[in-house]
Amino acid sequence: MVARKLTHVERLFIRSGQSARATRLYRRRTLSLVASMIASPTLKRREYLQVKLRLLEIYRTVSSRGHDLEWLEHAYLALEELAGLIREESAPEVLLGLLHEIKGELEG
C-alpha cells in the first residue's frame, strides 16, 4: 500500500486549531488510506471481493460525511488498524468482521 501515515507535524497541525484546513488534510489522508487499501495486491484476490466492496462503502461515507474533525480522526485510526491487517494478509473473515465494526461506529 502506498498511502503514507500522518506525520507528527501533520498531527500537530490538525490539533492546532485551524479546523477547516486541518479537516481537509485529515479527510484527504483518510480517503488516500482507504484508496490504497482498495488497490492493495492482497485485495485483488477473488476471496477478498467483499472486503473491497465494504471499503468502497466506507470511502463513500468518508467522502460525504468527512467534515467533522473528531469523526475523521476516529475513522483514520480505525482504518490504520485495518490497513495493518491487510498488509499481514489476514483472512477475509477477520477483515470483514473489523469492517463491520468500523462501519457501525462511523454511522452511529
MMTF fields as JSON, N, C-alpha, C and O atoms, coordinates in Angstrom:
{
  "mmtfVersion": "1.0.0",
  "mmtfProducer": "UNKNOWN",
  "numBonds": 431,
  "numAtoms": 432,
  "numGroups": 108,
  "numChains": 1,
  "numModels": 1,
  "chainsPerModel": [1],
  "groupsPerChain": [108],
  "chainIdList": ["A"],
  "bondAtomList": [4, 2, 8, 6, 12, 10, 16, 14, 20, 18, 24, 22, 28, 26, 32, 30, 36, 34, 40, 38, 44, 42, 48, 46, 52, 50, 56, 54, 60, 58, 64, 62, 68, 66, 72, 70, 76, 74, 80, 78, 84, 82, 88, 86, 92, 90, 96, 94, 100, 98, 104, 102, 108, 106, 112, 110, 116, 114, 120, 118, 124, 122, 128, 126, 132, 130, 136, 134, 140, 138, 144, 142, 148, 146, 152, 150, 156, 154, 160, 158, 164, 162, 168, 166, 172, 170, 176, 174, 180, 178, 184, 182, 188, 186, 192, 190, 196, 194, 200, 198, 204, 202, 208, 206, 212, 210, 216, 214, 220, 218, 224, 222, 228, 226, 232, 230, 236, 234, 240, 238, 244, 242, 248, 246, 252, 250, 256, 254, 260, 258, 264, 262, 268, 266, 272, 270, 276, 274, 280, 278, 284, 282, 288, 286, 292, 290, 296, 294, 300, 298, 304, 302, 308, 306, 312, 310, 316, 314, 320, 318, 324, 322, 328, 326, 332, 330, 336, 334, 340, 338, 344, 342, 348, 346, 352, 350, 356, 354, 360, 358, 364, 362, 368, 366, 372, 370, 376, 374, 380, 378, 384, 382, 388, 386, 392, 390, 396, 394, 400, 398, 404, 402, 408, 406, 412, 410, 416, 414, 420, 418, 424, 422, 428, 426],
  "bondOrderList": [1, 1, 1, 1, 1, 1, 1, 1, 1, 1, 1, 1, 1, 1, 1, 1, 1, 1, 1, 1, 1, 1, 1, 1, 1, 1, 1, 1, 1, 1, 1, 1, 1, 1, 1, 1, 1, 1, 1, 1, 1, 1, 1, 1, 1, 1, 1, 1, 1, 1, 1, 1, 1, 1, 1, 1, 1, 1, 1, 1, 1, 1, 1, 1, 1, 1, 1, 1, 1, 1, 1, 1, 1, 1, 1, 1, 1, 1, 1, 1, 1, 1, 1, 1, 1, 1, 1, 1, 1, 1, 1, 1, 1, 1, 1, 1, 1, 1, 1, 1, 1, 1, 1, 1, 1, 1, 1],
  "groupList": [{"groupName": "MET", "atomNameList": ["N", "CA", "C", "O"], "elementList": ["N", "C", "C", "O"], "formalChargeList": [0, 0, 0, 0], "bondAtomList": [1, 0, 2, 1, 3, 2], "bondOrderList": [1, 1, 2], "singleLetterCode": "M", "chemCompType": "L-PEPTIDE LINKING"}, {"groupName": "VAL", "atomNameList": ["N", "CA", "C", "O"], "elementList": ["N", "C", "C", "O"], "formalChargeList": [0, 0, 0, 0], "bondAtomList": [1, 0, 2, 1, 3, 2], "bondOrderList": [1, 1, 2], "singleLetterCode": "V", "chemCompType": "L-PEPTIDE LINKING"}, {"groupName": "ALA", "atomNameList": ["N", "CA", "C", "O"], "elementList": ["N", "C", "C", "O"], "formalChargeList": [0, 0, 0, 0], "bondAtomList": [1, 0, 2, 1, 3, 2], "bondOrderList": [1, 1, 2], "singleLetterCode": "A", "chemCompType": "L-PEPTIDE LINKING"}, {"groupName": "ARG", "atomNameList": ["N", "CA", "C", "O"], "elementList": ["N", "C", "C", "O"], "formalChargeList": [0, 0, 0, 0], "bondAtomList": [1, 0, 2, 1, 3, 2], "bondOrderList": [1, 1, 2], "singleLetterCode": "R", "chemCompType": "L-PEPTIDE LINKING"}, {"groupName": "LYS", "atomNameList": ["N", "CA", "C", "O"], "elementList": ["N", "C", "C", "O"], "formalChargeList": [0, 0, 0, 0], "bondAtomList": [1, 0, 2, 1, 3, 2], "bondOrderList": [1, 1, 2], "singleLetterCode": "K", "chemCompType": "L-PEPTIDE LINKING"}, {"groupName": "LEU", "atomNameList": ["N", "CA", "C", "O"], "elementList": ["N", "C", "C", "O"], "formalChargeList": [0, 0, 0, 0], "bondAtomList": [1, 0, 2, 1, 3, 2], "bondOrderList": [1, 1, 2], "singleLetterCode": "L", "chemCompType": "L-PEPTIDE LINKING"}, {"groupName": "THR", "atomNameList": ["N", "CA", "C", "O"], "elementList": ["N", "C", "C", "O"], "formalChargeList": [0, 0, 0, 0], "bondAtomList": [1, 0, 2, 1, 3, 2], "bondOrderList": [1, 1, 2], "singleLetterCode": "T", "chemCompType": "L-PEPTIDE LINKING"}, {"groupName": "HIS", "atomNameList": ["N", "CA", "C", "O"], "elementList": ["N", "C", "C", "O"], "formalChargeList": [0, 0, 0, 0], "bondAtomList": [1, 0, 2, 1, 3, 2], "bondOrderList": [1, 1, 2], "singleLetterCode": "H", "chemCompType": "L-PEPTIDE LINKING"}, {"groupName": "GLU", "atomNameList": ["N", "CA", "C", "O"], "elementList": ["N", "C", "C", "O"], "formalChargeList": [0, 0, 0, 0], "bondAtomList": [1, 0, 2, 1, 3, 2], "bondOrderList": [1, 1, 2], "singleLetterCode": "E", "chemCompType": "L-PEPTIDE LINKING"}, {"groupName": "PHE", "atomNameList": ["N", "CA", "C", "O"], "elementList": ["N", "C", "C", "O"], "formalChargeList": [0, 0, 0, 0], "bondAtomList": [1, 0, 2, 1, 3, 2], "bondOrderList": [1, 1, 2], "singleLetterCode": "F", "chemCompType": "L-PEPTIDE LINKING"}, {"groupName": "ILE", "atomNameList": ["N", "CA", "C", "O"], "elementList": ["N", "C", "C", "O"], "formalChargeList": [0, 0, 0, 0], "bondAtomList": [1, 0, 2, 1, 3, 2], "bondOrderList": [1, 1, 2], "singleLetterCode": "I", "chemCompType": "L-PEPTIDE LINKING"}, {"groupName": "SER", "atomNameList": ["N", "CA", "C", "O"], "elementList": ["N", "C", "C", "O"], "formalChargeList": [0, 0, 0, 0], "bondAtomList": [1, 0, 2, 1, 3, 2], "bondOrderList": [1, 1, 2], "singleLetterCode": "S", "chemCompType": "L-PEPTIDE LINKING"}, {"groupName": "GLY", "atomNameList": ["N", "CA", "C", "O"], "elementList": ["N", "C", "C", "O"], "formalChargeList": [0, 0, 0, 0], "bondAtomList": [1, 0, 2, 1, 3, 2], "bondOrderList": [1, 1, 2], "singleLetterCode": "G", "chemCompType": "PEPTIDE LINKING"}, {"groupName": "GLN", "atomNameList": ["N", "CA", "C", "O"], "elementList": ["N", "C", "C", "O"], "formalChargeList": [0, 0, 0, 0], "bondAtomList": [1, 0, 2, 1, 3, 2], "bondOrderList": [1, 1, 2], "singleLetterCode": "Q", "chemCompType": "L-PEPTIDE LINKING"}, {"groupName": "TYR", "atomNameList": ["N", "CA", "C", "O"], "elementList": ["N", "C", "C", "O"], "formalChargeList": [0, 0, 0, 0], "bondAtomList": [1, 0, 2, 1, 3, 2], "bondOrderList": [1, 1, 2], "singleLetterCode": "Y", "chemCompType": "L-PEPTIDE LINKING"}, {"groupName": "PRO", "atomNameList": ["N", "CA", "C", "O"], "elementList": ["N", "C", "C", "O"], "formalChargeList": [0, 0, 0, 0], "bondAtomList": [1, 0, 2, 1, 3, 2], "bondOrderList": [1, 1, 2], "singleLetterCode": "P", "chemCompType": "L-PEPTIDE LINKING"}, {"groupName": "ASP", "atomNameList": ["N", "CA", "C", "O"], "elementList": ["N", "C", "C", "O"], "formalChargeList": [0, 0, 0, 0], "bondAtomList": [1, 0, 2, 1, 3, 2], "bondOrderList": [1, 1, 2], "singleLetterCode": "D", "chemCompType": "L-PEPTIDE LINKING"}, {"groupName": "TRP", "atomNameList": ["N", "CA", "C", "O"], "elementList": ["N", "C", "C", "O"], "formalChargeList": [0, 0, 0, 0], "bondAtomList": [1, 0, 2, 1, 3, 2], "bondOrderList": [1, 1, 2], "singleLetterCode": "W", "chemCompType": "L-PEPTIDE LINKING"}],
  "groupTypeList": [0, 1, 2, 3, 4, 5, 6, 7, 1, 8, 3, 5, 9, 10, 3, 11, 12, 13, 11, 2, 3, 2, 6, 3, 5, 14, 3, 3, 3, 6, 5, 11, 5, 1, 2, 11, 0, 10, 2, 11, 15, 6, 5, 4, 3, 3, 8, 14, 5, 13, 1, 4, 5, 3, 5, 5, 8, 10, 14, 3, 6, 1, 11, 11, 3, 12, 7, 16, 5, 8, 17, 5, 8, 7, 2, 14, 5, 2, 5, 8, 8, 5, 2, 12, 5, 10, 3, 8, 8, 11, 2, 15, 8, 1, 5, 5, 12, 5, 5, 7, 8, 10, 4, 12, 8, 5, 8, 12],
  "groupIdList": [1, 2, 3, 4, 5, 6, 7, 8, 9, 10, 11, 12, 13, 14, 15, 16, 17, 18, 19, 20, 21, 22, 23, 24, 25, 26, 27, 28, 29, 30, 31, 32, 33, 34, 35, 36, 37, 38, 39, 40, 41, 42, 43, 44, 45, 46, 47, 48, 49, 50, 51, 52, 53, 54, 55, 56, 57, 58, 59, 60, 61, 62, 63, 64, 65, 66, 67, 68, 69, 70, 71, 72, 73, 74, 75, 76, 77, 78, 79, 80, 81, 82, 83, 84, 85, 86, 87, 88, 89, 90, 91, 92, 93, 94, 95, 96, 97, 98, 99, 100, 101, 102, 103, 104, 105, 106, 107, 108],
  "secStructList": [7, 7, 7, 7, 7, 7, 7, 2, 2, 2, 2, 2, 2, 2, 6, 6, 6, 7, 2, 2, 2, 2, 2, 2, 2, 2, 2, 2, 2, 2, 2, 2, 2, 2, 2, 2, 2, 2, 6, 1, 1, 4, 4, 4, 1, 4, 4, 4, 2, 2, 2, 2, 2, 2, 2, 2, 2, 2, 2, 2, 2, 2, 2, 2, 2, 6, 6, 7, 2, 2, 2, 2, 2, 2, 2, 2, 2, 2, 2, 2, 2, 2, 2, 2, 2, 2, 2, 6, 6, 7, 7, 2, 2, 2, 2, 2, 2, 2, 2, 2, 2, 2, 2, 2, 2, 2, 2, 7],
  "xCoordList": [0.843, 0.0, 0.886, 1.961, 0.416, 1.249, 0.838, 1.565, -0.289, -0.711, 0.28, 0.695, 0.644, 1.578, 0.802, -0.246, 1.342, 0.699, 0.853, 1.728, -0.01, 0.121, 1.432, 1.773, 2.153, 3.403, 3.104, 1.986, 4.099, 3.961, 3.593, 2.755, 4.216, 3.942, 2.496, 1.827, 2.015, 0.624, -0.339, -1.347, -0.036, -0.899, -0.915, -1.967, 0.233, 0.283, -0.528, -1.249, -0.41, -1.169, -2.667, -3.427, -3.083, -4.501, -5.02, -6.147, -4.208, -4.631, -4.413, -4.742, -3.866, -3.508, -4.694, -4.562, -5.83, -6.988, -7.408, -8.45, -6.653, -7.06, -7.971, -7.578, -9.168, -10.024, -10.381, -10.392, -10.666, -11.071, -9.938, -10.153, -8.748, -7.604, -7.202, -6.846, -7.261, -6.913, -7.902, -7.507, -9.169, -10.187, -9.954, -10.063, -9.634, -9.354, -8.157, -8.18, -7.114, -5.929, -6.282, -5.916, -6.984, -7.357, -8.251, -8.09, -9.182, -10.089, -9.306, -9.551, -8.365, -7.539, -6.736, -6.672, -6.126, -5.317, -6.187, -5.777, -7.378, -8.275, -8.721, -8.71, -9.113, -9.523, -8.361, -8.548, -7.174, -5.987, -5.701, -5.339, -5.865, -5.648, -6.636, -6.248, -7.909, -8.924, -8.629, -8.711, -8.288, -7.991, -6.786, -6.781, -5.776, -4.599, -4.93, -4.375, -5.834, -6.243, -7.005, -6.796, -7.889, -8.662, -7.732, -7.983, -6.668, -5.741, -4.648, -3.819, -4.631, -3.549, -3.584, -4.654, -2.422, -2.354, -3.166, -3.73, -3.223, -3.982, -5.445, -6.044, -6.027, -7.457, -7.783, -8.954, -6.785, -7.048, -7.439, -7.921, -7.234, -7.619, -9.13, -9.777, -9.663, -11.111, -11.779, -12.872, -11.129, -11.755, -11.899, -12.571, -11.278, -11.348, -12.34, -12.359, -13.158, -14.089, -15.036, -15.272, -15.575, -16.491, -15.786, -16.384, -14.534, -13.754, -13.621, -13.793, -13.314, -13.157, -14.476, -14.473, -15.591, -16.894, -17.214, -17.739, -16.901, -17.131, -16.252, -16.688, -15.025, -14.137, -14.67, -14.542, -15.261, -15.869, -17.015, -17.184, -17.802, -18.878, -18.299, -18.831, -17.226, -16.591, -16.011, -16.094, -15.428, -14.896, -16.021, -15.842, -17.17, -18.323, -18.769, -19.101, -18.777, -19.18, -18.232, -18.676, -16.928, -15.94, -16.062, -15.954, -16.287, -16.419, -17.592, -17.492, -18.705, -19.91, -20.014, -20.636, -19.416, -19.624, -18.354, -18.374, -17.275, -15.991, -15.725, -14.738, -16.586, -16.367, -16.206, -16.05, -16.243, -16.098, -14.724, -14.434, -13.897, -12.512, -12.418, -11.624, -13.203, -13.161, -13.583, -12.971, -14.638, -15.129, -14.05, -13.822, -13.383, -12.324, -11.148, -10.576, -10.792, -9.686, -10.011, -9.173, -11.221, -11.656, -11.633, -11.156, -12.147, -12.172, -10.759, -10.482, -9.87, -8.493, -7.791, -7.135, -7.93, -7.26, -7.789, -7.015, -9.097, -9.684, -9.21, -8.913, -9.142, -8.724, -7.232, -6.812, -6.425, -4.995, -4.81, -3.949, -5.619, -5.56, -5.925, -5.274, -6.958, -7.381, -6.288, -6.047, -5.632, -4.553, -3.427, -2.846, -3.126, -2.103, -2.487, -1.646, -3.751, -4.218, -4.181, -3.889, -4.476, -4.413, -2.967, -2.694, -2.041, -0.616, -0.163, 0.672, -0.722, -0.378, -1.133, -0.947, -1.979, -2.796, -3.674, -3.723, -4.362, -5.294, -6.435, -6.697, -7.097, -8.206, -9.336, -9.556, -10.046, -11.144, -12.2, -12.778, -12.449, -13.465, -13.07, -13.919, -11.801, -11.298, -11.479, -11.943, -11.108, -11.228, -12.684, -13.012, -13.565, -14.989, -15.568, -16.389, -15.147, -15.611, -15.205, -16.015, -13.957, -13.473, -14.154, -14.502, -14.345, -15.033, -16.466, -16.964, -17.124, -18.493, -18.511, -19.382, -17.554, -17.449, -17.157, -17.778, -16.209, -15.832, -17.02, -17.308, -17.706, -18.851, -19.938, -20.539, -20.19, -21.178, -20.8, -21.651, -19.523, -19.049, -19.142, -19.509, -18.813, -18.812, -20.22, -20.444, -21.158, -22.537, -23.305, -24.314, -22.834, -23.557, -23.258, -23.813],
  "yCoordList": [-1.172, 0.0, 1.232, 1.246, 2.261, 3.443, 4.633, 5.624, 4.56, 5.692, 5.858, 4.888, 7.091, 7.299, 7.738, 8.377, 7.38, 7.738, 9.227, 9.885, 9.739, 11.131, 11.302, 10.494, 12.34, 12.615, 13.301, 13.756, 13.365, 14.045, 15.516, 16.062, 16.147, 17.562, 17.741, 18.693, 16.827, 16.916, 16.745, 17.446, 15.823, 15.635, 16.899, 17.281, 17.542, 18.795, 19.884, 20.637, 19.969, 20.958, 20.734, 21.687, 19.488, 19.163, 19.612, 20.094, 19.456, 19.841, 21.325, 21.787, 22.075, 23.475, 24.426, 25.55, 24.008, 24.879, 25.452, 26.104, 25.243, 25.697, 24.623, 23.875, 24.563, 23.407, 23.162, 22.007, 24.183, 23.958, 23.321, 22.346, 23.87, 23.317, 21.954, 21.051, 21.814, 20.535, 19.447, 18.31, 19.791, 18.829, 18.378, 17.19, 19.315, 18.948, 18.005, 17.034, 18.291, 17.438, 16.034, 15.04, 15.961, 14.663, 13.895, 12.688, 14.591, 13.947, 13.381, 12.252, 14.165, 13.691, 12.462, 11.49, 12.499, 11.364, 10.119, 9.006, 10.313, 9.18, 8.564, 7.342, 9.404, 8.888, 8.199, 7.179, 8.753, 8.147, 6.777, 5.837, 6.671, 5.395, 4.344, 3.212, 4.713, 3.769, 3.371, 2.193, 4.343, 4.049, 3.118, 2.223, 3.321, 2.45, 1.031, 0.067, 0.899, -0.442, -1.129, -2.313, -0.389, -0.954, -1.431, -2.465, -0.686, -1.012, -2.002, -2.372, -2.43, -3.305, -4.659, -5.139, -5.267, -6.574, -7.657, -8.541, -7.588, -8.584, -8.578, -9.638, -7.394, -7.309, -7.564, -7.548, -7.796, -8.134, -9.596, -10.005, -10.374, -11.787, -11.925, -11.152, -12.919, -13.14, -13.25, -12.723, -13.927, -14.156, -12.876, -12.879, -11.798, -10.527, -9.543, -8.368, -10.01, -9.12, -8.403, -7.204, -9.112, -8.487, -7.419, -6.397, -7.651, -6.661, -5.389, -4.282, -5.557, -4.404, -3.63, -2.399, -4.341, -3.671, -2.886, -1.775, -3.457, -2.738, -1.493, -0.457, -1.597, -0.428, 0.667, 1.852, 0.282, 1.283, 2.01, 3.217, 1.279, 1.906, 2.902, 3.999, 2.52, 3.416, 4.637, 5.749, 4.444, 5.574, 6.572, 7.782, 6.053, 6.916, 7.648, 8.833, 6.952, 7.57, 8.703, 9.788, 8.454, 9.487, 10.662, 11.816, 10.379, 11.447, 12.363, 13.584, 11.761, 12.565, 13.166, 14.213, 12.52, 12.959, 13.475, 13.809, 13.544, 13.851, 15.307, 15.852, 15.966, 17.379, 17.631, 18.775, 16.572, 16.678, 16.126, 14.955, 16.955, 16.587, 15.378, 14.472, 15.346, 14.214, 12.925, 11.876, 13.005, 11.843, 11.326, 10.12, 12.244, 11.853, 11.202, 10.225, 11.749, 11.177, 9.751, 8.856, 9.55, 8.216, 7.26, 6.131, 7.717, 6.89, 6.535, 5.384, 7.508, 7.285, 6.246, 5.341, 6.378, 5.443, 4.02, 3.063, 3.881, 2.553, 1.962, 0.771, 2.791, 2.311, 1.997, 1.126, 2.688, 2.354, 0.94, 0.198, 0.576, -0.78, -1.803, -2.84, -1.503, -2.39, -2.518, -3.61, -1.417, -1.442, -2.375, -3.086, -2.371, -3.275, -4.732, -5.559, -5.046, -6.421, -6.815, -7.963, -5.864, -6.157, -6.418, -7.333, -5.617, -5.836, -7.225, -7.858, -7.687, -9.014, -10.122, -11.301, -9.75, -10.687, -11.548, -12.769, -10.907, -11.609, -12.204, -11.781, -13.173, -13.845, -12.851, -11.917, -13.053, -12.144, -12.037, -10.969, -13.137, -13.125, -12.182, -11.492, -12.154, -11.258, -9.808, -8.968, -9.529, -8.164, -7.732, -6.593, -8.638, -8.299, -8.013, -7.109, -8.774, -8.528, -7.149, -6.424, -6.791, -5.47, -4.365, -3.321, -4.592, -3.593, -3.374, -2.249, -4.448, -4.323, -3.449, -2.592, -3.669, -2.845, -1.384, -0.473, -1.171, 0.195, 0.913, 2.058, 0.246, 0.874, 1.228, 2.3, 0.33, 0.608, 1.813, 2.638, 1.915, 3.054, 4.356, 5.392, 4.309, 5.523, 6.02, 7.224, 5.107, 5.512, 5.834, 6.538, 5.323, 5.504, 6.752, 7.0],
  "zCoordList": [0.0, 0.0, 0.0, 0.599, -0.68, -0.854, 0.003, 0.058, 0.659, 1.494, 2.634, 3.267, 2.879, 3.978, 5.206, 5.115, 6.338, 7.599, 7.851, 7.288, 8.703, 9.115, 9.867, 10.732, 9.537, 10.234, 11.563, 11.807, 12.395, 13.687, 13.47, 14.188, 12.489, 12.197, 11.738, 12.141, 10.894, 10.444, 11.611, 11.693, 12.508, 13.684, 14.558, 15.072, 14.724, 15.488, 14.793, 15.447, 13.466, 12.704, 12.875, 13.05, 12.825, 12.964, 14.326, 14.438, 15.345, 16.698, 16.993, 18.086, 16.042, 16.285, 16.321, 16.805, 15.829, 15.886, 14.55, 14.477, 13.502, 12.174, 11.589, 10.694, 12.101, 11.869, 10.404, 9.977, 9.631, 8.238, 7.435, 6.714, 7.56, 6.823, 7.373, 6.616, 8.671, 9.29, 8.882, 8.62, 8.829, 8.422, 6.989, 6.686, 6.106, 4.708, 4.623, 3.867, 5.397, 5.4, 5.893, 5.265, 7.003, 7.573, 6.602, 6.425, 5.982, 5.029, 3.845, 3.417, 3.318, 2.194, 2.591, 1.838, 3.767, 4.229, 4.449, 4.12, 5.001, 5.24, 3.92, 3.769, 2.965, 1.656, 0.947, 0.284, 1.09, 0.487, 1.097, 0.389, 2.403, 3.087, 2.589, 2.302, 2.485, 2.003, 0.557, 0.207, -0.277, -1.684, -1.812, -2.657, -0.987, -1.066, -0.615, -1.142, 0.361, 0.779, -0.349, -0.612, -1.015, -2.122, -3.236, -3.855, -3.491, -4.578, -4.173, -5.005, -2.928, -2.468, -3.18, -3.555, -3.363, -4.031, -3.309, -3.953, -1.996, -1.235, -1.639, -1.819, -1.783, -2.075, -3.541, -3.921, -4.356, -5.758, -5.914, -6.97, -4.877, -4.932, -4.777, -4.07, -5.451, -5.523, -4.142, -3.938, -3.208, -1.903, -1.072, -0.04, -1.514, -0.788, -1.419, -1.053, -2.354, -3.054, -2.085, -2.235, -1.106, -0.145, 0.689, 1.027, 1.015, 1.769, 0.944, 1.456, -0.332, -1.216, -1.338, -1.337, -1.443, -1.537, -0.264, -0.336, 0.89, 2.156, 2.251, 2.753, 1.772, 1.775, 0.859, 1.167, -0.252, -1.144, -0.444, -0.617, 0.344, 1.117, 2.127, 2.296, 2.786, 3.76, 3.056, 3.579, 1.883, 1.104, 0.818, 0.96, 0.418, 0.142, 1.402, 1.351, 2.521, 3.787, 4.162, 4.537, 4.063, 4.398, 3.437, 3.852, 2.156, 1.157, 1.466, 1.341, 1.871, 2.07, 3.468, 3.645, 4.455, 5.834, 6.498, 7.682, 5.776, 6.387, 6.66, 6.166, 7.444, 7.757, 9.25, 9.677, 10.038, 11.486, 11.864, 11.62, 12.448, 12.739, 13.666, 13.411, 14.724, 15.655, 14.97, 15.173, 14.153, 13.422, 12.476, 12.389, 11.764, 10.832, 11.561, 11.079, 12.721, 13.483, 13.908, 13.802, 14.385, 14.794, 13.594, 13.702, 12.464, 11.252, 10.816, 10.478, 10.822, 10.376, 11.244, 10.729, 12.552, 13.46, 13.289, 13.301, 13.132, 12.918, 11.593, 11.51, 10.571, 9.255, 9.211, 8.448, 10.011, 10.107, 10.639, 10.167, 11.621, 12.174, 11.096, 10.967, 10.333, 9.253, 8.194, 7.68, 7.869, 6.872, 7.318, 6.498, 8.599, 9.123, 8.931, 8.578, 9.161, 8.963, 7.488, 7.154, 6.612, 5.174, 4.767, 3.989, 5.29, 4.986, 5.441, 4.795, 6.555, 7.075, 6.351, 6.653, 5.404, 4.627, 5.528, 5.378, 6.457, 7.338, 6.521, 5.395, 7.096, 6.418, 6.127, 6.897, 5.018, 4.67, 5.775, 5.98, 6.483, 7.538, 8.668, 9.234, 8.99, 10.04, 9.606, 10.378, 8.363, 7.839, 7.767, 8.102, 7.33, 7.248, 8.63, 8.782, 9.634, 10.998, 11.489, 12.068, 11.259, 11.672, 10.872, 11.424, 9.573, 8.744, 9.217, 9.204, 9.631, 10.141, 11.398, 11.552, 12.286, 13.498, 13.151, 13.697, 12.242, 11.857, 11.237, 11.585, 10.325, 9.656, 10.67, 10.59, 11.622, 12.66, 13.506, 13.836, 13.855, 14.651, 13.864, 14.418, 12.582, 11.775, 11.49, 11.366, 11.388, 11.108, 12.375, 12.33, 13.51, 14.77, 15.483, 16.553]
}
